[in-house]
Amino acid sequence: MMIKNAAVVGAGLMGAGIARHMSNHGVTVTLVDNSEEQLARASRGNHNQTLKYTSDMTAISAADYVIEAVFEDLKVKRQVLSQIASVVSPNCLIASNTSSLLIGDLESAVAHPSRFIGVHYNNPADINPVVEVIPGDQTEARYTDAILQWMKSAEKLAVKCKDTPCFILNRQSLPYINEAARCLDIASPGEIDAVVKHRLGIGLGPFAVMNLVGLPVMAASSRNLEVLGRGYSAAPALQERAKLDSPDWNIDHVGEVSKDKTTAIVKRLRGAMIFPGKDILAQALCSKSDLHLICTEALGYDKSSPELLEMFEPAVITELTDIYLSYQ
């Protein structure tokens, strides 16, 4: 199938970025949200005439592809997906941009679920190159192939992965994000971000990432990941901070971080990167090359978890993962 007339439902940070990505690659896009304020915010600075904004859901009736990008809540997403399916034609491909909910838990909300699929962009959606494509049990192969092909034509690195909690990207990244929040027991956000940049070689520190993506989104995804058990627990500091009206972290500007703090932060965060990578590969949730791609291209890691697993001796891997797990 060809994607020519698309719609994005949800005009928040992710939805607006997805709409820009598609419209920048030759697709006529309608961005829908019931909040005029969200629509106005999404339209600021945009001069692309192939991108339209509306609060009227019936405006998407002629779309051949619709992606839902509302808040990460199962009940809300199911309601929106049901509404989308009732408006579009039976041949319209419907996707969810969920980052952590199972496609199997969403598909029953869609009439004709064989045309439903997970398409998870990484923030910022119009810039970050990696997109996860997650077929459900009922998704027809032709739809999966169509999305993978279109993403390639639209300059995205599409990774096909299994329908597993938080898929691959968040399963890999959230333990590291949550461990950074747990490291507040020994250091400040600015100190932790500085260590990450200068010692782990990651351009954007974890607290800057949380502010960019949004703490409520990070907190919700972290709670969804907890079903995987030990090693995937949500950090209380992140959960509490996300409840505030203005939850962004205050990232202090720091000079040199003490040697003791630096060593502890590096060990804890390395363990938090290695642990999920080892788990993902052990369960064959995606290929080693695709996991490497996610780590380096989407998450900006200097060394991917597969590279770390090859680089360190088994005893070091055990030490780092044990240190990480001791804080769970």
Secondary structure, DSSP 8 states (H G I E B T S, - for coil): ----EEEEE--SHHHHHHHHHHHTTT-EEEEE-S-HHHHHHHHTT---TTEEEES-GGGGTT-SEEEE---S-HHHHHHHHHHHHHHS-TT-EEEE--SSS-HHHHGGGSSSGGGEEEEEE-SSTTT--EEEEEE-TT--HHHHHHHHHHHHHTT-EEEE--S-TTTTHHHHHHHHHHHHHHGGGTS-HHHHHHHHHHHS--SS-HHHHHHHH-HHHHHHHHHHHGGG-TT----HHHHHHHTSSS--------S---HHHHHHHHHHHHHHHHHHHHHHHHTTSS-HHHHHHIIIIIS--SS-HHHHHHHS-HHHHHHHHHHHHTT-
